[in-house]
């Protein structure tokens, strides 16, 4: 089966995570993604630790065949071509490639692409059908637009760190780079939407994606500005203020999560833990009271789980159809039968196709009539330079060699 985006050509100018995650999704859906790397330095992730090579994962690069694990994951399914965009001749080659492209994705700081001469206005004048997506920390407008931002800064600025962790704990970021991944996913959605609009209008457009905006939009499903008025702590730990119980509980040999979002689930939980006496309780029978008295609810559930193994807790709650899950380590999640059956776990491969012993996730989209997979390894940096320039620009081997000698490609 072919991918849903087969036939689309994407020029990828991105680095680090938000942009590469966006183009990784596009590649996994069948688009032809061509990474444009700088000849002198290439993709910084390619030579950044930890590495994966013939000897497995290592913090030291032991051989030329070792590449950064982040690069091997984020560049899957892509091609790599070298262009020096600091040279006007390299920029002109890129503009000519953009004339043939459907999509350009970049995550420079706002204004950098324009200073290089490859901003949206320049490219759209040569290719009005082009969809141009720019990702940045704070967006292309506003007083903070020129500030540098990594995931940590975006989580802090959006307010996420202030609501993550225990009520009396320190500000805490999420375990994964959430703002990068969310922004990359939103960017991919925006690109697909703009391509759909192009089918109707005949014209592409520019898309401005901010890591801060995307993270804030995700957070604000919760009524966070009402917490103080409601008498709730800003940090709820594992809880959600609309439900009770909703938390992680210690069992004899680990931790298990339990949640009751409906009255039926609460009643089922009481049945499972042999506390039907609480069904008629004036307080415990009402979710409003349980939310206000979370500590009392959690104590009752904790007293039950503390004497059982995780497996026993899970078995009893599943029989009662109460939502629950064991708290797994990443290694346990990788070994999970559900994820394996869904094809989500794959071995990360080096550019030559050899395995690394490192796990990677496949694309989490399943189509009934189309393929979607990160089944092709990352390329050797610059490996497709000559092929791209010959195929799309018609350059001869001599012309390409001339540009290479001058450090343009």
N, C-alpha and C positions, 0 to 999 in steps of 0.2 A: 504494500500500500504506500502511496505517496503522502507527504505531509500536507497539512491544510495551507501552508504558506509556500508551497513549492512554486518556483518561478520568480519569487521576489529576491531582489539583490539588495543587501544591506551593507553599508560601509560603516565600520565600527571603529570609532576614534577613542573609545573609553578605556579607563584604567580603574584599578582597585576593585570595587564590588558592585556599586549600584548600576553602573552602565554595563559592565560585563555580565551581570545577572540578567539584565534586560535582553541583551543580544544572545545570551545562552538560551533563553526561552524561545526566542525567534528561531534560532538554529534548530532547537529540538522540535519545532513545529514545521520544519522543512525549508525555511528560508536559507538562501546562500549568503552567509555572513563572512565578510572579508575584514579581518582585523588590519588596521593600518598602524604599524609600529615605527618608531624612530630608528633609523639605521644604527646610530651610535650607541643607543642604550636598549632598544627593544622594549618589551613589556616588563616593567619592574617586577611583576609577580613571578616571572619565569625564573629569575635567579634569586628569589627570596626564600629563606627557610620557613618551615621545614621542607625538605626535599624528598622526592621519591625516585629511586633508581634501582639498578639491578640488585642491590643489597637491601632494598626496602626503605622505610622511612628513616630519615636522619636529619639532624640539625646542621650537618656539614655536607657540602657538595663534594662527593667522593669521586665523581667521574663526569665527563662531558654529557653523558646520557641522563644525568640527574636534572630534574626540573622541579621548580616549586610546586607543591601540592595544590596551592591555590590556583596557579596557572593551569595545571592539568585538569582541574575541575571546571574552571570558568571558561576555558577556551575550547571545550569539547565541541566537535562538529563545525568548527570555524576554519577558515583559511587565514594565512598570515602573509601580508605583503609589507615591505619596507618603503617608506616615503619620508623624506626630510621636509617637513612642513615649515621649517624655518628658512628654507631657501625658496625664493619665488618660483623657481622652476619645478620644485617638488609640489608647491601649492597648485600650480597650473595643471600638473598631472592629476592631482586629486580632484580639481574642478572638472576635468575631463571625465574622470571616473564617475563623478556625481551626476554628470549628464546622462549616464547610462543606469544610474541607481534608482531604486524605489524609495529607499530610506537611508538617512544618515543619522547616526546616534553619537553624541559626544557628551562628556561630562567635565569639560573645562570649567574654570571659573568664568562667570559671565563677562563677556567682552573679549575673551582670548581668541575665540574663533574669528571674530570680526577683525581683530588686529592682525591675525594671520592672513586674512583675505579669503576665508572659507566660511563666513557666516551665512545665515539663512538667506538674506537678501541677495548676496552674490550668487549663491547656488540656485536659488529659485529663478533668478533672471535667466539662467542657462537651462534650467529644467523646472518648469512650472508645476510639474506633477510630483515633485519631490516632497516626501514627508520628512521633516527635520525635527528630531527630538533632542532637546538639551536638558540634561540632569545636572543639578547642583545642590549644594547644601541648603541654601535659603531661597533659591529661585532667582530669576533675572530682574526682578523689581523689588523695591522696598529698601529701607535703610541698612539692612544686613546683607544685601546681595553680594557684596565683595568679600565677605568673611569666608575663611577656610572652615570646612566642617568635615569631620569624620562621624561615624555612627555615634560615638560617645557624646559628641557635642550636640548632635541632633536629638538624641534621647534626653539630654539635659534641657535643651532649649524648648522642646515640646512639652515638658512637664512629666514625661514618662518616668524618669528616675525618681521623682518625688513621690510617686504612687506605687513604686515597685519595692517589694521586700516587706519585712515585718513592721508592724506599726511603730515600734520604738527604734527601728534600725536606721542605718545610714542610707543615704541615697544610693540606689543600686540600678545598674543597667541590666537588661535582659542578657541571658547567656549567649545568644546569637546576635549578629549584627542586624537587628530588626529593621532599623530605618533604611539601611541600604537595600535589603531584600524587598521591603514594601515598596520603596521608590522604584526599583527595577521592575517589579511586577506591574505597578501602575503605569510605568512608561510603556511596557509592552502592550498593555490594554489600550493606552492612548494611541499608540502607533496603529494597532489593528483598527481602532475606531476611525482614525484619520484616513486609512486606506479604504475603508468602507465609504467614507464621505467622498473620497476621490473618485470612486466608481460612479457616484451620482453627479458630481460637479465637473470632473475632469481636472481638478486642481488639488495639489498637495497643500500642506500648511505646516507652520511651526508649532511645536508642543513644548511648553515650559514646565518642567517637573521639579519640584522642590522636595528634598528629603524631609524637611521640617513640616511642610504642608501635608505630605502623605501620612506621616506618623501621627500628626495632630488629628487628621480626619479619622484615623482608626481608633484613637483613644477616646474621642468625644462621643462615641456611642454610649458611654457611661455618663451619668449626670454628675460629673466630677465637681462642677461648680456649686452643687447643692449639698455636698457631703457635710460641710460645716453646719449648715442650717438643720440637717437631719441628725446631727449629733454623731456623725461617723468619722472615724480616722481617715486621713488621706490615704495612708497605706493600709490595705486590707489583707496583705499577705496573699494566701491562695484563695481567699474568699471572694465572692461576688455579692455585693450588697443587696441584691434582689432575692437571694436564695439562702436557705439555711436548713440543713448543714451543706457546706460546700467547702471542702478543705482536704488536706492530706493528714492521714492518721497513722500513728506508729502501730505496727503489728509486731509479733514476736521476732520475726526475721527480716523486717524491712518496713517499707511504707506503702500505703495504699490511698488512693483518692476516692472520695465518696461525695456524691452530690444529689440533692433532691430539689428539683425545680418546680414540681407540681405537688398538689396535696395528695394525689394518688401515690406518687413516689415516696412521699413522707410516710404515708400509711404502710406502704410495702416495706420500707426500711424498719419501721417499728415492729412489723411482723417478723422480719428476718433477725432482729436482735432481741426478740422476746420482750418487747416493751409496749405491748398493746395497751397497757394501763395508761399510757400518755395520750391516747387518742381522744379521750374526753376531757383532758386537762384544759382548763380555761386559757392557759398561755401556750403550751406546746402545740395545741391544735390549730393555732393561727400563725401564718408565716410572718406577719408583722411583728408579733411578739418574739418569735424565734430569731428574727434578724436583730432585734434590739437586745436579745439575750444569747448571742452566738456562743459565748463562753460556756453557758449551761448546756447548750445543745452539743457542742463539741466534746464536752466532758463525758456526756452519756455515750456518744459514739466511740470515744477513745477508750473508755472502760471496757467496751465490748471487743474492740479490735486488739487491745493489748494482750489478750489471752489466746489469740489465734495466730496461725501463720498467715502470710499474705495469701497463699493458695486457698486456705480455708475461708478467709474473708471474701475473696473473689468468688469462690464457688457458691457460697450462701447468698451473696447479694445478686449474683447473676440469675440464680434460680428464682429470686423475687423480682427480677427485672429492674433492679436499682442500678443506675449508672455508677460504674466504678472502674478503676484501672490501677494496676501496680505501677509504682514509680520506678521506671527502668533506667538503667545507665545507658549511655550511648551504645556500648557494646551489646547490651541486651536488646536494644531496639534494632540494631543491625541484624541480630540473629532471630528476630521476631518472624514467625511463620506468616503472619498477615502481610507484613511489608514485603517479604520475599515472594509470596504468592501473587501480589500485585505488581511484581517486577520493579519495585522501587529501589532495591539494593543491587548495585553492580560493582565490579572491581574496577578501580581506576586504572587506566592504561597509559603508558608512555606513548610518544608519537610513533614509535615503531610497532606499536600494537602489543608489546609485551606487558604483562601484568605487574602491578606494584605491591600487591598485598594490602592496599589501602581501599577502604570502602568509599563509594560515592553514591549519591541519590540520582535516580533517573527522573525524567520530567513527570510531574504529578497530574497529568491529564490523559484520559483514556477516551479515544474516539471510536465509534462503531465502524466508520468507513475510511479512516485516515490513520497514518502512522504518526507517532510522536515519541521520540526517544533521543537520549544523548548517547547514541551507540557508536559514534566516531570519536577517536581520541583527539586531543589537542594537537595542533601542528607544530613541527619544528619552526621556531621563529624565523620568519622571512622566507619560508620554503616555497611559497606560491608567488613570490614577487614577479618573476619573469613570466609565469603563466598568466597572471592577472593583466600585466601590462601588454602582453602580446594578444590575449583574447579580447580584451575590452577596448584597448587603444590602438591595436595594430602595430605596436612597436616591434622592430626587428631585433634580432639577437645582438647585432652590432650597436644599435641605439641603446639597448638596455645595458650592455657592457660599458658604454660611454657614461651613462648616468651613474652606474655603480662606481666607476673609477673616480667620479667627482663627488661621491658621497651623497647623491641625491636619492638613490634607491638602495 
